[in-house]
């Protein structure tokens, strides 16, 4: 287990959004390289038509460090000659990563939208605007094959340790290909999400026509203390994607539809279940999911599975999801 090992220089650099060594390596190999903003790198071959465009992002939440270590491992091992896609890398909330916090003032992954309400002036808003601007520019120059994989880790345990959220609005072909790839990456469950909560992957799917997904890879952990063995299937699938080859087939994930999106409306919001409840816990009909003053949220279907219960979000933000198996 790599939890006790000192941080490698590759991990340190990636966590700081320092792509200087990686940029130099690809420039020397003849690639076109750009560093459009701190924590962002673009690598391409403009003369090579028909290449897929792949955006990989991590660190949108500063305490979700496993994907940073995973990406550092992949990028360090990848020979420039093997890169078969146009690639953009984004390390999201650099300041939060530096201090080991989830965010500085507000959740960055709720700000990838035009309407911010009372979050319009928070610290993370400018960063979201910068990321959106350069993501649009990257995909504007791309062909039809567009991917965005936003790598996260979950706050709480889960009956599906690796799962993903995929926007409903994706076209059928790209959605099918994405879900098949997620299965090869070891993803056990996929939630098909009908509406945006301001997440990065939903933004690029809606505004940039990318096959986007938010991947939840295990649990939050301190930088340098993540057991990367739990991500082996995801690593192999990401390596294959970047090299333009098929990865080892895997079972298709179980698909879920959103039953309820529960929004925190007031300071009186309280969960009706234990705070430690795992993601994908099954709740029978009539179970009180949460109360919010006089408003009571209960399970409406015969069974619903609870995901992302978090009473500590700001008022106006999603505090829980329930899902049901997709027909």
C-alpha positions as CSV (number, residue, x, y, z in Angstrom):
1,X,0.0,0.0,0.0
2,X,1.4,3.4,-0.9
3,X,-0.2,5.3,2.0
4,X,3.1,5.4,4.0
5,X,5.3,6.3,1.0
6,X,6.6,9.9,0.5
7,X,5.0,12.0,-2.2
8,X,6.6,11.6,-5.6
9,X,7.6,14.7,-7.5
10,X,5.0,13.9,-10.1
11,X,2.2,13.9,-7.4
12,X,3.5,17.1,-5.8
13,X,3.6,18.9,-9.2
14,X,0.2,17.7,-10.2
15,X,-1.4,18.7,-6.9
16,X,0.1,22.2,-7.3
17,X,-1.1,22.4,-10.9
18,X,2.5,22.6,-12.1
19,X,2.6,21.1,-15.6
20,X,6.0,22.6,-16.6
21,X,7.9,19.3,-16.7
22,X,5.1,17.5,-18.5
23,X,4.7,20.4,-21.0
24,X,8.4,20.3,-21.8
25,X,8.4,16.6,-22.4
26,X,5.6,16.8,-24.9
27,X,7.0,19.9,-26.7
28,X,10.3,18.0,-27.2
29,X,8.3,15.2,-28.7
30,X,6.8,17.6,-31.3
31,X,3.3,18.2,-29.8
32,X,1.6,21.5,-29.6
33,X,1.4,22.4,-25.9
34,X,-0.5,25.2,-24.2
35,X,-0.7,26.2,-20.5
36,X,-3.9,28.4,-20.8
37,X,-4.2,29.1,-17.0
38,X,-2.8,27.8,-13.7
39,X,-3.6,24.1,-13.3
40,X,-4.5,23.6,-16.9
41,X,-2.6,21.9,-19.8
42,X,-3.5,21.2,-23.4
43,X,-1.5,18.8,-25.6
44,X,-2.4,18.2,-29.2
45,X,-1.3,17.5,-32.8
46,X,-3.3,19.9,-35.0
47,X,-2.1,18.1,-38.2
48,X,-3.5,14.8,-37.0
49,X,-7.1,14.9,-37.9
50,X,-9.8,12.7,-36.4
51,X,-8.2,12.4,-33.0
52,X,-10.6,12.2,-30.0
53,X,-10.5,15.1,-27.6
54,X,-10.3,14.0,-24.0
55,X,-10.6,16.3,-20.9
56,X,-9.5,14.8,-17.6
57,X,-10.1,16.7,-14.5
58,X,-9.4,16.1,-10.8
59,X,-9.1,18.1,-7.6
60,X,-12.4,20.0,-8.1
61,X,-12.8,19.2,-4.5
62,X,-9.6,19.9,-2.6
63,X,-9.8,16.9,-0.2
64,X,-10.4,14.4,-3.0
65,X,-6.8,13.4,-3.6
66,X,-6.9,9.8,-4.9
67,X,-7.6,10.9,-8.5
68,X,-4.6,13.3,-8.4
69,X,-2.3,10.4,-7.4
70,X,-3.9,8.2,-10.1
71,X,-3.5,10.8,-12.8
72,X,0.1,11.5,-11.8
73,X,0.8,7.7,-12.0
74,X,-0.7,7.5,-15.5
75,X,0.9,10.6,-16.9
76,X,4.3,9.7,-15.6
77,X,4.2,6.3,-17.2
78,X,2.7,7.5,-20.5
79,X,5.3,7.9,-23.3
80,X,4.5,10.9,-25.6
81,X,4.6,8.6,-28.6
82,X,1.7,6.6,-27.1
83,X,-0.6,9.5,-26.7
84,X,-3.3,9.1,-29.4
85,X,-5.8,11.9,-28.4
86,X,-5.8,15.6,-28.0
87,X,-5.7,16.0,-24.2
88,X,-6.7,18.7,-21.7
89,X,-5.8,18.3,-18.0
90,X,-7.5,20.4,-15.3
91,X,-6.6,20.4,-11.6
92,X,-9.7,22.2,-10.2
93,X,-9.4,24.0,-6.9
94,X,-5.7,24.5,-6.4
95,X,-6.0,26.7,-3.3
96,X,-8.2,24.1,-1.5
97,X,-5.8,21.3,-2.5
98,X,-2.9,23.3,-1.0
99,X,-4.6,23.6,2.4
100,X,-6.3,20.1,2.4
101,X,-9.8,21.5,2.4
102,X,-12.8,20.6,0.3
103,X,-13.2,24.2,-0.8
104,X,-12.3,27.8,0.3
105,X,-15.6,29.5,0.3
106,X,-18.1,27.4,-1.7
107,X,-18.3,24.0,-3.5
108,X,-16.6,24.6,-6.9
109,X,-18.7,21.7,-8.3
110,X,-21.9,23.7,-7.9
111,X,-20.7,26.7,-9.9
112,X,-20.4,25.5,-13.4
113,X,-23.5,27.3,-14.5
114,X,-24.7,30.9,-15.3
115,X,-26.9,31.3,-12.3
116,X,-25.0,31.5,-9.0
117,X,-27.4,33.4,-6.8
118,X,-25.7,34.4,-3.6
119,X,-22.6,32.5,-4.6
120,X,-21.8,35.0,-7.4
121,X,-18.9,36.6,-5.5
122,X,-17.4,33.6,-3.7
123,X,-13.7,32.7,-4.1
124,X,-14.4,29.7,-6.3
125,X,-16.6,31.6,-8.9
126,X,-13.7,33.1,-10.7
127,X,-12.0,29.7,-11.0
128,X,-15.2,28.1,-12.4
129,X,-15.4,30.9,-15.0
130,X,-11.8,30.3,-16.0
131,X,-12.2,26.6,-16.3
132,X,-15.4,26.9,-18.3
133,X,-13.8,29.4,-20.7
134,X,-10.8,27.2,-21.5
135,X,-12.9,24.0,-21.6
136,X,-15.1,25.6,-24.2
137,X,-12.1,26.7,-26.3
138,X,-10.6,23.2,-26.1
139,X,-13.8,21.4,-27.3
140,X,-14.5,24.1,-29.9
141,X,-11.5,23.0,-31.8
142,X,-12.3,19.3,-31.5
143,X,-14.0,16.8,-33.8
144,X,-17.1,14.8,-32.9
145,X,-15.4,12.4,-30.4
146,X,-15.3,14.3,-27.2
147,X,-14.8,12.9,-23.7
148,X,-14.8,14.5,-20.3
149,X,-14.1,12.4,-17.2
150,X,-14.2,14.4,-13.9
151,X,-12.5,12.3,-11.3
152,X,-13.7,12.5,-7.7
153,X,-13.9,10.5,-4.5
154,X,-16.9,10.2,-2.2
155,X,-17.3,11.6,1.3
156,X,-18.9,8.4,2.7
157,X,-18.7,4.6,2.1
158,X,-20.8,3.2,-0.7
159,X,-22.3,-0.2,-1.5
160,X,-20.8,0.5,-5.0
161,X,-17.3,1.7,-4.1
162,X,-16.8,3.0,-7.7
163,X,-19.8,4.7,-9.3
164,X,-20.5,7.5,-11.8
165,X,-23.0,10.1,-12.7
166,X,-23.9,10.5,-16.4
167,X,-26.1,13.3,-17.8
168,X,-29.3,12.1,-19.4
169,X,-29.0,14.6,-22.2
170,X,-26.1,12.7,-23.9
171,X,-26.9,11.4,-27.4
172,X,-27.6,7.7,-27.4
173,X,-24.4,6.6,-29.2
174,X,-21.9,8.5,-27.1
175,X,-23.8,7.6,-23.9
176,X,-23.7,3.9,-24.8
177,X,-20.0,4.0,-25.5
178,X,-19.3,6.0,-22.3
179,X,-21.3,3.5,-20.1
180,X,-19.4,0.6,-21.7
181,X,-16.1,2.3,-21.0
182,X,-17.2,2.9,-17.4
183,X,-17.8,-0.8,-17.0
184,X,-14.3,-1.5,-18.3
185,X,-13.0,1.0,-15.7
186,X,-14.5,-1.0,-12.8
187,X,-17.5,1.3,-12.3
188,X,-20.3,-0.7,-10.6
189,X,-23.2,1.7,-10.9
190,X,-24.2,4.6,-13.1
191,X,-26.7,7.2,-12.1
192,X,-28.4,8.8,-15.2
193,X,-28.9,12.4,-14.1
194,X,-31.8,14.4,-15.7
195,X,-30.7,17.9,-14.6
196,X,-27.7,19.9,-13.7
197,X,-26.6,20.6,-10.1
198,X,-23.9,22.9,-11.5
199,X,-21.3,20.2,-11.9
200,X,-18.3,20.4,-14.3
201,X,-19.1,17.2,-16.2
202,X,-22.7,18.3,-16.8
203,X,-21.6,21.6,-18.0
204,X,-19.3,20.2,-20.7
205,X,-21.9,17.7,-21.7
206,X,-24.5,20.4,-22.1
207,X,-22.4,23.2,-23.5
208,X,-19.6,21.4,-25.3
209,X,-21.3,18.2,-26.5
210,X,-18.8,16.0,-24.6
211,X,-19.5,12.5,-23.4
212,X,-19.1,13.6,-19.8
213,X,-19.2,11.7,-16.5
214,X,-18.4,12.4,-12.8
215,X,-16.6,9.4,-11.5
216,X,-16.6,8.6,-7.8
217,X,-13.5,6.5,-7.1
218,X,-13.5,5.3,-3.5
219,X,-13.2,7.6,-0.4
220,X,-11.6,11.0,0.4
221,X,-8.1,10.7,1.8
222,X,-4.9,12.7,2.5
223,X,-2.6,13.2,-0.4
224,X,0.0,10.4,-0.4
225,X,-2.2,8.1,1.7
226,X,-4.4,6.6,-1.0
227,X,-4.2,2.9,-1.9
228,X,-4.1,3.2,-5.7
229,X,-4.7,-0.6,-6.1
230,X,-8.4,0.1,-5.7
231,X,-8.2,2.1,-9.0
232,X,-6.4,-0.6,-11.1
233,X,-9.3,-1.1,-13.5
234,X,-9.9,2.7,-13.9
235,X,-6.1,3.2,-14.5
236,X,-6.0,0.5,-17.2
237,X,-9.1,1.9,-18.9
238,X,-7.8,5.5,-18.8
239,X,-4.4,4.4,-20.2
240,X,-6.2,2.6,-23.0
241,X,-8.4,5.7,-23.7
242,X,-5.3,8.0,-23.9
243,X,-3.6,5.5,-26.2
244,X,-6.6,5.1,-28.5
245,X,-7.0,1.4,-28.0
246,X,-9.7,-0.8,-26.5
247,X,-9.4,-1.7,-22.9
248,X,-10.2,-5.1,-21.4
249,X,-14.0,-5.7,-21.4
250,X,-15.8,-5.6,-18.2
251,X,-19.4,-6.1,-16.9
252,X,-21.8,-3.2,-17.7
253,X,-22.6,-1.1,-14.7
254,X,-26.0,-1.3,-13.0
255,X,-28.0,1.7,-14.2
256,X,-30.1,3.9,-12.0
257,X,-32.6,6.8,-12.6
258,X,-33.0,9.7,-10.2
259,X,-36.2,9.4,-8.2
260,X,-35.8,12.5,-6.0
261,X,-33.4,15.4,-5.8
262,X,-33.8,16.8,-2.3
263,X,-32.8,20.5,-2.0
264,X,-32.0,22.1,1.4
265,X,-34.5,25.0,1.7
266,X,-33.8,26.3,5.2
267,X,-31.5,26.1,8.2
268,X,-34.0,23.7,9.7
269,X,-33.1,20.9,7.3
270,X,-32.3,17.6,9.0
271,X,-31.7,14.1,7.6
272,X,-34.1,11.4,8.7
273,X,-31.4,8.8,8.5
274,X,-28.0,8.5,10.3
275,X,-25.3,10.8,9.0
276,X,-23.1,7.8,8.4
277,X,-25.6,6.1,6.0
278,X,-23.8,4.6,3.0
279,X,-24.4,5.7,-0.5
280,X,-26.9,3.3,-2.2
281,X,-28.5,2.3,1.0
282,X,-32.0,0.9,0.2
283,X,-34.9,2.7,1.9
284,X,-38.4,1.3,1.9
285,X,-41.5,3.3,0.9
286,X,-42.6,5.8,3.5
287,X,-39.1,6.2,5.1
288,X,-38.4,9.8,6.1
289,X,-35.4,10.9,4.1
290,X,-35.2,14.4,5.5
291,X,-37.3,17.2,7.1
292,X,-37.0,20.9,6.3
293,X,-39.3,22.8,8.6
294,X,-42.8,21.7,7.7
295,X,-41.6,20.0,4.6
296,X,-41.1,16.2,4.9
297,X,-39.3,14.2,2.2
298,X,-40.3,10.5,2.2
299,X,-39.6,7.5,-0.1
300,X,-42.3,7.4,-2.7
301,X,-41.5,4.2,-4.6
302,X,-41.5,0.7,-3.2
303,X,-37.8,1.2,-2.6
304,X,-35.4,4.0,-3.3
305,X,-31.6,4.1,-2.8
306,X,-30.0,7.0,-1.0
307,X,-27.0,8.8,-2.5
308,X,-25.0,11.8,-1.4
309,X,-26.9,12.6,1.8
310,X,-25.2,15.8,3.1
311,X,-27.1,18.1,5.5
312,X,-24.1,20.5,5.6
313,X,-24.6,22.0,2.1
314,X,-25.6,25.6,1.7
315,X,-29.3,26.5,1.5
316,X,-30.5,26.1,-2.0
317,X,-28.2,23.2,-2.9
318,X,-28.9,19.5,-3.3
319,X,-28.7,17.7,0.1
320,X,-29.5,14.2,-1.1
321,X,-30.5,12.1,-4.1
322,X,-32.6,9.0,-4.2
323,X,-32.4,6.6,-7.2
324,X,-34.2,3.5,-8.5
325,X,-33.0,0.8,-10.8
326,X,-33.4,1.8,-14.4
327,X,-35.8,-0.2,-16.5
